[in-house]
Amino acid sequence: MRKNQSVKKAVIRLLVFLCIIVGSFLQIGSIGVQAASQTNETAAADGERTRTTRGTEDSNSDNNMGFTLTYNNGEGNFSSNVQILLVLTLISLAPSILIMLTSFTRIIIVLHFTRAALNTNTAPPNQVLVGLALFLTIFIMSPIFMEINENAIQPFNNEQITQEEAIEAGMKPLREFMYGQTKRKDVQLFMDISGEIDKVENPNEFTQEDIPTYVLVPSFIISELRTAFIIGFVIYIPFIVIDMVVASVLMSMGMMMLPPTTISMPFKILLFLLADGWNLVIGNLVKTFY
């Protein structure tokens, strides 16, 4: 029961942190909308002053019309209406953030490679693989989620830090995780494409602080894909050997019309069970993040 409660708390803390991230992106837009609305009000007021006919009261009422977003008098927090908008935006962005910024990508790809190597088609089904990958992701990322909660979410809820400081403190452990799993040549690729490499004093020895988040995220995704395909290739090797042996035996017996995969699949499952395959695959897969 304690493990289940800790998992639920980790998920809730993750959703709160994702809401903070989405709020940082909308902050810039809200300030821009407020500035635009103030400009429109000033232009309308100037136009009304040039009129000599009756309409002074109407012009005053028109100047009060418009769409503005109040940013809590500059204190660093959004109003309740904007927070509702952030929650609705979070619902659409949370799956992408969860998949791309955590260990989920590598895990789900390796599990799909394992199922394809066994040639069992839909066993285990996609729902089981996704659920297993999700809970393994929570297991791997739980220390990072706890650190985000202690350094960003709780101080922000207690009004000890502003929203910008909470986002910076929350992104720090996530950036450290992504940087530790990212290949240097992938970071070098996106640093060259974005031109950020020119801002570094020594291009050959840039550090984590020199890498912007928008460069680190695609570098991390590319590295995860490469690592997952390498692990999938290693998993495929013993099962390919079984296919080759079965095909050779059937050909030597003159049974060319019998599909080799029909005969080899039971032997693949037997080999996987004898070797305790799920323990080996998942255990070693989780260890690649430590």
N, C-alpha and C positions, 0 to 999 in steps of 0.2 A: 504493500500500500504506500509506503514511503517513497519507493521508486516511482510509482505512478504519479504521486503528487509532485515530486521533483520534476518529472517530465512535463506535467501540465504547467507548472510554474515557468519552466524554461520556454515553452511555446508561447505563453502569454507575454513574457518579457521580450521575446523575439518580435512579436507583433507590435508591441509598444515602441521598440527601437526602430522598426521599419516605418512606423508612423512619423517618428522624428525625422528620419531621412527624407521622407516625402515632403514633410513640412519645410525643410531647407530649400528644396527646389521651388516650392510655391512662394517662398518668402520674396524672392527677387521679382516674381511676377506680380505679387500683391503691391509691392512698393511702386512698380512701374504703372500699375492701374491707378493707384492713388495720385501719382504725379500727373498722369494724363487727364484725370477728372478735374484736378485743380486748374490745369491749363485751359480746359474747355469752359470752366466757370468764369475764368478771367476774360476770355474772349467774348463770352456772352454778355458779361457786364459792360465791356467797352462798346459793344454794339448797341446796347440799350441806351447808353448815355447820349448817343447821337440822334436819337429820336426826339421829336418835339411834340408829338401827340401824346394823348393819355395812355398810360400803360406802365407807369412807374411801379405800381404794386405788382402787376403781372410779371414784370422783369425781375423783381426781387424774388418772387416765388419760383421763377424759372431757374434762377441762379442757384437755388437750393436743391434742384433736381440733379440726379446723376448717380453713378455707381462707384462707391468708394469702399476700400477695405481698411479698417482701422487696425493698426498694428500695436494695440494696447499701449498707446501713448509713448511708444518708443521703449517700452520696458522689455521687449524681447519675446513676447508670447502672443499667439494669435487669439482672436476672439472666438467665441463658441461657434458662430456660423462658419468661420473658416476651418475650425477643427472638424466640423461635420464633413466639410468638403475633403479634408485630408483623409478621413476614415474611408470615405467612398473611393478616393483615389488609391488608397492602400489596398483595398480589396482586389483591384485589377493589377497592381504592381507587385504585391507580395509573392505570388508564385514565381515570377521571374527572378526577383531578388533572392529568394530562398534557393532556387536552383543554381543560379550563376555565381553567387558569392560564397557558397559553402562547398562541402565535400560531396554533395548530392550527385553532381554530374559524373564524377569518376565512379561512384558506387553503382549507379543505375546502368552505366555502359558495361561495366564488368559483369554484372549480373545477367544482362542480355547476351553477352558473349558466352557466358557459361551455359545458358539455356540453348543457344544456337549450337554450341559444340556437342551437347548431349543429343541434339536433334529430336527433342521432345515437343517442339512447336509451341504448344500453349500450356505446358506444364513445367514450372508453376506459371499461373496466369499473370497478366500484366498488373492486376490489382495487388497481388501478393508481392511482386518485385518492387513496385513503387512504394508500398507500405513498408517493406523491409528496408529499402533505401532511405526512406524518410526517418525511421527510428534510428537507423545507424548514423544518419546525419546529426540527429539530436544528441546521440551518445558522443560523437566526436566533437561537436561544436559546443557542448554544454559548458566546458570551462571558459570558453570565449564569451558565451552568453552571460555567464555569471559575472565576468569581469565588466562587460558592458553595463549590466544592471547596477553594479556597485559604483562604477566611476561616472556613469552618464545618466541612467534613468532615475535612480534614487535621488541623487543631488538635484536633478532637474525638477522632480516632483516636490522636493522640499524647498524649491525656489532658492537654492544655494548657488546655482549657475544659470546662465542664460541659455537660450536655445542653441545659439551658435557654438558655445562652449560644450554643450551636451553632445552635439553632432561630432565635434572634433574629438572629444574624449571617447565617444562610442565607436567611431571609425578606426581609432588607433589599434585596438586588439584585432579587429577584422583585417586591417591592412597588414599587420604582422603575420597573421595566418596566411593570407594570400601571397605575401612576399616569400614566405618560407616554402611554399609549394610551387613557386613559379620559376621556370628556367630562365637563366640570365639572357640567353639569346632571344627569347620571346620578348622580354622587356626591351632589349636593344632594338628589336624590330620596330615596335610601336613608338619608342622614343625617337627613332630616326624619322618615321612617317609623320609624327606630330610636330617635329622640330624642337621638342623639349631638350634634345641632346645638346643643342647649341647653347642652352642656358646653364649647362653644367661646366664647372671649371675644368674638370678632368673627365672627358667622355668615357674613358676606359675604367674608371673607378667610381662610378656614381653609386650612391647609397639609397636606402629606402626613402629617406626624406626628400631626395631629389626626384622621386617618381610621383607624378600626380595620380590621383585616384582614377581618373578617366583613362589613364594609360595602363595602370596596374590591373584593372578589371579585365580588359580583353587579353592581356598577357597571361593572366591566371587561367582564363577559360581555355586558351590554346594549349597551355601546359597540361591542364587536366585532360583534355582530349588525347594528347600524345601519350601521357602516362596510362590512361585507360586502354588505349589500343595496344600498347606494349604488353600490359597484363593479359589482355584478351588473347593476344598471339601466343603467349606462353601457355595459357589454358588450352588452347586448341591443339597443341602439338601431340599430347598422348592420344587424343581421340582421332586425330588424323592417322596415326600409326595403326589404330584398330581398324579403321576403314580400309587402309591399304592391305592389311593382313587378310581381312575377310574377303575383299575383292580378289586377291590372289588365290585364295583357297577355292572360291566359287569358280574362278576361271579354270583352274587346274582340274576341277571336277566336271567341267563342261556345262555348268549351270549358268550360262551367260544371260538367260532371260530373267533370272531372279535378281531383283534390285539388291545391291550390297547393303544399302542403308537399312533395309528391313531386317537383315540378320545382325548387323553391327550394333543397332540401337540397344538391344538387351545387354550386350556385352559392355557397352559404354556405361549404362546405368549400374551394372554390377561392379565395374571398375571404380566408378564414382563412389559407390556405397562402401566398398572394401577399403578405399583410401580415406574414408570420412571426408568426402569432398567439400561439403558445406563448411565444415570446420576449417579446413585448409584455406579455402577461397576467401571466406569472410574474415577469418582471423588475420591472414596475411594482408588482406586489403585494408583492414582498419589500421594495422601496424605501419602502413606506408605513410600515414599522416602524423606519426610520432617520431 
